[in-house]
Amino acid sequence: MLNLTIALGALLVSLLSFSVAFAAFRLAKRQDERKRPVLVPYLMNGYVQSSKDKKDRVYSFLLSINNPSDSDNALAAMELHITYKITTETQVTTRLRSSSSVEDVPMPPSEYRIISTPARVDAHQTLTGWSMFRAPAAILEGAAIESYKVALFDTHGIEASITPIMVQELP
């Protein structure tokens, strides 16, 4: 009888230890997930207009880039992917790198500046600003644009993207 009581006590202690260890494992796993780098973009505004010499089209997007993780991160590169058709059967995607400054296009009145890469985004912080992309007009001449995608790449090579549904055209 004494042996049975000791065995049941040991089983109870073992089950309690297992429960505590499992809870500690779940907590460690959640902490590890919060440290994983991630950037979350949000599109606030977007438009396209011709440059003053009419040789290029300049796409401008006002972005808010949030870092919800517990680790500091950085925005390493930004690209605009424009998917369009040049004939009824040929679909092309052009990848444009962001421009840190576009002198011949007027900026809208705003308190935000152009985001130049690389840009630091600390843990639980948000970076807000304009991303500018210059597309030669000859590339898009006669093309039927089907979609846009703004792709952001962090220093770990992880891509975060946002798809503008409509881009306003300014004169």
C-alpha positions as CSV (number, residue, x, y, z in Angstrom):
1,M,0.0,0.0,0.0
2,L,2.8,2.4,0.8
3,N,4.5,1.7,-2.5
4,L,1.2,2.5,-4.3
5,T,0.9,5.8,-2.5
6,I,4.5,6.7,-3.3
7,A,3.9,5.8,-7.0
8,L,0.8,7.9,-7.2
9,G,2.6,10.8,-5.5
10,A,5.4,10.5,-8.0
11,L,2.9,10.4,-10.9
12,L,1.2,13.5,-9.6
13,V,4.6,15.4,-9.3
14,S,5.5,14.2,-12.8
15,L,2.2,15.4,-14.3
16,L,2.6,18.7,-12.6
17,S,6.2,19.1,-13.8
18,F,5.0,18.2,-17.3
19,S,2.3,20.9,-17.2
20,V,4.8,23.6,-16.0
21,A,7.3,22.6,-18.6
22,F,4.7,22.7,-21.4
23,A,3.6,26.2,-20.3
24,A,7.2,27.4,-20.3
25,F,7.7,25.9,-23.8
26,R,4.6,27.7,-25.1
27,L,5.8,31.0,-23.6
28,A,9.3,30.6,-25.0
29,K,7.8,29.8,-28.4
30,R,5.6,33.0,-28.4
31,Q,8.6,35.1,-27.3
32,D,10.7,33.6,-30.2
33,E,7.9,34.4,-32.7
34,R,7.7,38.0,-31.5
35,K,11.4,38.4,-32.2
36,R,11.1,37.2,-35.8
37,P,11.6,40.2,-38.1
38,V,8.6,41.4,-40.0
39,L,7.6,44.7,-41.7
40,V,3.9,45.5,-42.2
41,P,3.1,48.1,-44.9
42,Y,0.0,50.2,-45.1
43,L,-0.9,52.3,-48.2
44,M,-2.1,55.8,-47.3
45,N,-2.1,57.4,-50.7
46,G,-0.9,56.8,-54.3
47,Y,-0.7,58.7,-57.5
48,V,1.1,58.8,-60.8
49,Q,2.1,61.8,-62.9
50,S,4.3,62.7,-65.9
51,S,7.7,64.3,-65.3
52,K,8.1,67.9,-66.6
53,D,9.9,66.7,-69.8
54,K,7.2,64.0,-70.3
55,K,9.8,61.3,-70.8
56,D,9.0,59.5,-67.6
57,R,6.0,58.6,-65.4
58,V,6.6,59.0,-61.7
59,Y,4.7,56.8,-59.2
60,S,4.4,58.1,-55.7
61,F,3.0,56.2,-52.7
62,L,2.6,57.4,-49.2
63,L,3.4,54.4,-47.1
64,S,3.3,53.6,-43.4
65,I,5.7,50.8,-42.5
66,N,5.2,49.2,-39.1
67,N,7.6,46.9,-37.2
68,P,5.4,45.0,-34.7
69,S,8.2,42.6,-33.7
70,D,10.5,42.8,-30.6
71,S,13.6,43.1,-32.8
72,D,14.9,46.2,-34.6
73,N,14.8,45.9,-38.4
74,A,15.6,48.0,-41.5
75,L,14.0,48.6,-44.8
76,A,16.7,47.6,-47.3
77,A,15.0,48.1,-50.7
78,M,11.6,49.1,-52.2
79,E,10.4,48.1,-55.6
80,L,7.3,48.8,-57.7
81,H,6.1,45.8,-59.8
82,I,3.9,46.9,-62.7
83,T,2.2,44.1,-64.6
84,Y,0.8,45.1,-68.0
85,K,-0.1,43.6,-71.4
86,I,1.7,44.8,-74.5
87,T,-0.4,42.7,-76.8
88,T,-3.5,40.6,-76.1
89,E,-1.4,37.6,-75.2
90,T,1.8,39.0,-73.8
91,Q,1.9,39.9,-70.1
92,V,5.0,41.6,-68.7
93,T,6.0,42.6,-65.2
94,T,8.5,45.5,-64.8
95,R,10.3,45.9,-61.5
96,L,11.3,49.5,-60.6
97,R,13.7,50.4,-57.8
98,S,12.7,53.4,-55.6
99,S,14.2,56.8,-56.3
100,S,15.5,58.7,-53.3
101,S,14.7,62.0,-55.0
102,V,12.7,63.2,-57.9
103,E,13.4,66.8,-58.6
104,D,11.2,67.4,-61.7
105,V,7.9,66.2,-60.1
106,P,6.2,68.5,-57.5
107,M,5.6,66.8,-54.2
108,P,2.1,67.1,-52.7
109,P,1.8,69.4,-49.7
110,S,2.6,67.0,-46.9
111,E,4.6,66.8,-43.7
112,Y,6.1,63.5,-44.9
113,R,9.4,63.2,-46.7
114,I,10.7,60.7,-49.2
115,I,11.9,57.4,-47.7
116,S,15.4,56.6,-48.8
117,T,16.7,53.1,-48.3
118,P,18.2,51.7,-46.2
119,A,15.9,53.1,-43.5
120,R,15.9,51.9,-39.9
121,V,12.6,50.7,-38.4
122,D,13.1,50.0,-34.7
123,A,11.1,47.5,-32.7
124,H,7.4,48.5,-32.3
125,Q,7.9,51.7,-34.4
126,T,6.5,53.0,-37.6
127,L,8.2,54.7,-40.5
128,T,6.0,56.9,-42.7
129,G,6.9,58.7,-45.9
130,W,6.7,58.8,-49.7
131,S,8.2,56.1,-51.9
132,M,8.9,57.3,-55.5
133,F,9.4,55.2,-58.6
134,R,10.4,56.5,-62.0
135,A,9.2,54.5,-65.1
136,P,10.4,55.5,-68.6
137,A,7.3,56.4,-70.6
138,A,8.6,54.3,-73.5
139,I,8.2,51.1,-71.4
140,L,4.5,51.7,-70.7
141,E,3.6,53.3,-74.0
142,G,0.5,51.5,-75.4
143,A,0.4,49.1,-72.5
144,A,-2.7,48.1,-70.6
145,I,-1.7,48.1,-67.0
146,E,-3.3,45.3,-65.0
147,S,-1.8,45.6,-61.5
148,Y,0.7,47.3,-59.2
149,K,2.5,45.9,-56.3
150,V,4.8,47.8,-53.9
151,A,7.4,45.3,-52.5
152,L,9.5,46.1,-49.4
153,F,12.5,44.0,-48.6
154,D,14.1,44.1,-45.1
155,T,17.7,43.3,-44.3
156,H,16.9,39.7,-43.8
157,G,15.6,39.4,-47.4
158,I,12.0,39.0,-46.2
159,E,9.5,40.6,-48.6
160,A,6.4,42.4,-47.5
161,S,4.1,43.8,-50.1
162,I,1.0,45.8,-50.7
163,T,-1.2,46.0,-53.8
164,P,-2.7,49.4,-54.7
165,I,-6.0,48.7,-56.3
166,M,-6.3,52.1,-57.9
167,V,-3.6,54.7,-58.6
168,Q,-4.8,58.3,-59.2
169,E,-3.4,60.1,-62.2
170,L,-2.4,63.7,-61.7
171,P,-1.8,66.1,-64.5
